Amino acid sequence: MKSNEEKVAQCTQLFKAAYENRYTWDSDFIGYQGNCSWTDGEKKIKGIFTLGQDLKTTVNEIDDEKIKKAVSSQLWEVAIHRVRRSFEQTHGKNIFTFGDTNEIGSEILVGGKNEGDKYRVKNNVVTMVYRHIHGNLIIIHTKDVTHTGNGYLSKSYSSQYLDPISKKALKGKSFYEDEFIPLFKGGPWVLASRSIQQESFEDSILSKQIFSFSELKSLGSN
């Protein structure tokens, strides 16, 4: 029978392996640019964008500020998750123990700095995130991933924000479908398209948006 220390070590190793299996960009990432478009099925708006080495995004040729911000947000959100941080940097002050196991994966309960958070891991992929962030509780379920050969990227997943105390939904669940492609052969994988369908909730109606990114090239290319 394993001791508690052995169980904690085994749990930590399982979660660390899945964490390190996420796809991230190399430190020599210099940014990229291309065309962008947004549609809700009724209208389509096109523009151009640049995502710099510092991960700051500039979107031009889109006059609608709300849509411009939405396009920029998708690029930035993807970019910040591509930054490589060691497991120790991110989770060094946490303690991990096993919860239950179901079809989604093995439950990882978090103690320490981020006590109350939890995850599920299956086949070296983080399939569920239950995390307190910016005063809210977010739950993410990953259904499918893209394997790059150097780690995985979430392809099909859902997210929902809850009140951290009452656990009541703050808005409708969002369903994402992401497509990633390599910027060039052997280069960084970047977002080519993202569709977001948001469930109706209280006074909001069911909505769907599709973001597309094309003619992509590295900032270092001619």
N, C-alpha and C positions, 0 to 999 in steps of 0.2 A: 504493500500500500504506500502510495506516495505521500510525502510530507507536504505541509502547506507551502513551504519554500519551493519545493520541486514543482508543485502545481502552478505557483505564481510564475516561476521561470518558464515552464512549458507554455503557459498562456501568453506571456510576454513575447516569447519567441514566435509563436503563431501569428500574433498581431503585427510584430515587427516585420516578419517576412512579407505579409500582405501589404503593409505600409510601404516597404521598399520596392514592392512590385508595381507600384503606381508609376505611370510614365511621367517623367519630368524632363525639362530642357537641360542641355549641357550649359556650363558656365560661359561658354563662348557665344551664346545666343545674341545676335545683334539686331533683331527686330525684322519686321517685314511689312509689306504694303500690298494694296490691291483694291479691287472694286467691292462694294457692298450693296446689298439690297434688303428691303423689308417689305413684307406683304401681310395683309390680314385676310386675303382672299378676295377683297373688293378693290383695293388700290395697291399699287406697287410703287415704291420710292427707291431711287438709286443714288449712290454716292461713291466716294472714295475714302480710303482710310489709311492711316499709318499707325503701327504699333511699334514703339521705339524699344531700344535696348533696356531702357528704364521702366518698361511696361506701361508707359503713358500712351494713351490712345488719342489720336486726332481724327475726327470725322468731318469731311467737307462735302459741299454740294448737296446737303440735305437741309432744307430751310425749317422744317418742323422740328422744334427743339426737343419735344418729347420723344420722337422717333430717333432723332440724332443721339440722344442720351441712351436710349434703349440699345441701339447698335453698339455704341461705345461700351456699355455695361457688359454685353455678352463677351466682347473681345477681352476686356479687362478681367472679367470673372474667370475665363479660361486661363488667361496668362498667369494670374496669381497662383493658380493650382499647379502650374508647371514649374514653379520655383522649387529647386531642390533644397530641402532642409533635412538634416539628419534626424533619425528617430529620437536620438537623445535630446536634440534641440527642441523638438516639438513635444515629446512625451516623457522626457527625463524625470519630471517631478510627479509622474502618475504611477499608480500601482494597478496591475491588471489581474483579474480573477475570472474564472469561467462561470457563466450562468448556465442556461439550458441550451439544448441543441434542437433545432427544427429544420424544416426544409429550406429555410433561408440561410442557415449556417450556424456555427458555434457562437454563442453570445459571449462578448467580452465586456465585463463590468469594470468601470473605471473608478479608482479611489485616488486620493491625493489631491493634487492641484485642481483637476477637472472632475472631482467627485460628482457622481450623478449622471455622467455621460455614459453611453454604452455603444457598442458596435456589434456587428455580426460578420464573421469571416467564413467563406466557403471557397475551396479550390484556389487558395492564395489570392482571393479578391475580397475587398471590404464590400459586403453586400448590403449592409445597413449602417446608417449613422444616426445616432440619437444624441444631439449635442446642444448645449446651452451656449448661445452666442448673442451678444449685443442685447441682452435682456429678454430674448425670446428663446423658444425651444424649436429646433428644426429637426425633422425626421426625413431622411433620404433613403429610398429603397432602390438599389441598382438591379435591374433585370438582365441586362446584357452589356457586354464590354467589347471594345476593339483591342485586339492584341497586336502591338506594334513590333514585337521582337525584342523590345527594350522596356517592357512594362505595359500595363493596360490603361485604357482610357474608358470612362463610362460612356456607353452608347445609348442605352435606353433606361431611363430612371424617373422617379417621381420625387417631389419634395413638398413638404407642408410645414407651415409655421403654426405653432401652438402657444397658448399662454403657459408659461412655465409653472404656474401655480395650479390653475384649474384644469390644465391640459386640454382646454377647449380650442377648437380651430380658430385662427385669426383671419384666415382667408381660405379660398378654395385650394384644393390640391393642384399642383402643376405637374404636367407630364412632359418630359423632354425626350427628343430624339436627336442625337448629335452624330454628325459625320466628320471624321478627321482624315486628313491626307498629309503625306510628307511634302514639305515645301519644295524639296528637290530630292533626288536620289541620295539616300543616306542622311538627309537633312531633318530638321525638327518637324514633328507632326503638329499641324495647326487645324483650326476649325474651318470646315468648308461649308457646313450648314447646320442650323439648329432650328427645330420646330418646338414651340411651347404651346401646349393646350392647357388652359386654366379652367377648372370647374367653376360653375356658377356658385355664388355664395352671397347670401343676404341680398343686397341691392345690386350686386354685380352679375353679369350674364356670362355664359360660356363663351370663351374667346380663344382664338388661335392665331399665332404669329409665326412667320417663317423668316429667318435671317439667313442670307446666303453670302458667301465670300468667294470671289473668283479672281482670275488673273493675278494670282498671288506670287510675290517674288521677294527675296531677301533684300534688305536695305543695302547690302554690300554688293548686289549684282547690278549690272548695267541695264 
